Amino acid sequence: MTRFVPLSIPLAAALMGLLLAAPVAAQTGSSGAAISGAISGNTIRGSMVASGGFEEYYAPDGQVRGPDYAGSWHVQGNRLCLAYDGDPPNCWAVQINGSSVLWIGASGEEGTGTILTGNPRGY
């Protein structure tokens, strides 16, 4: 018969900490300065899990413009905040890797995109 031997509380806590830390580290966003530097004056084309495809220009003055809509953007700490149609802003951690963008929300990865230089569609 196999006998169950319980872990000590400090050992169990340490193991749980390691398990919980791994996904969090994998979902760390870029710094606010890196986010601003990458998107200001550029366009992002991508897809969000909740709303599908998008393409929008992030003007240096904080405006967001898409094919048939507009809004605003700002960086708060290390999060990108976007507001559309008078709604309150939604904020995400954003991981920038070259021209690739990963949107990170409370439940993890919520979208991906590619940074296009400038405003190629004239939004």
Salt bridges, closest charged atoms under 4 A:
GLU55 OE1 - ARG45 NE 2.48
GLU55 OE2 - ARG121 NE 2.56
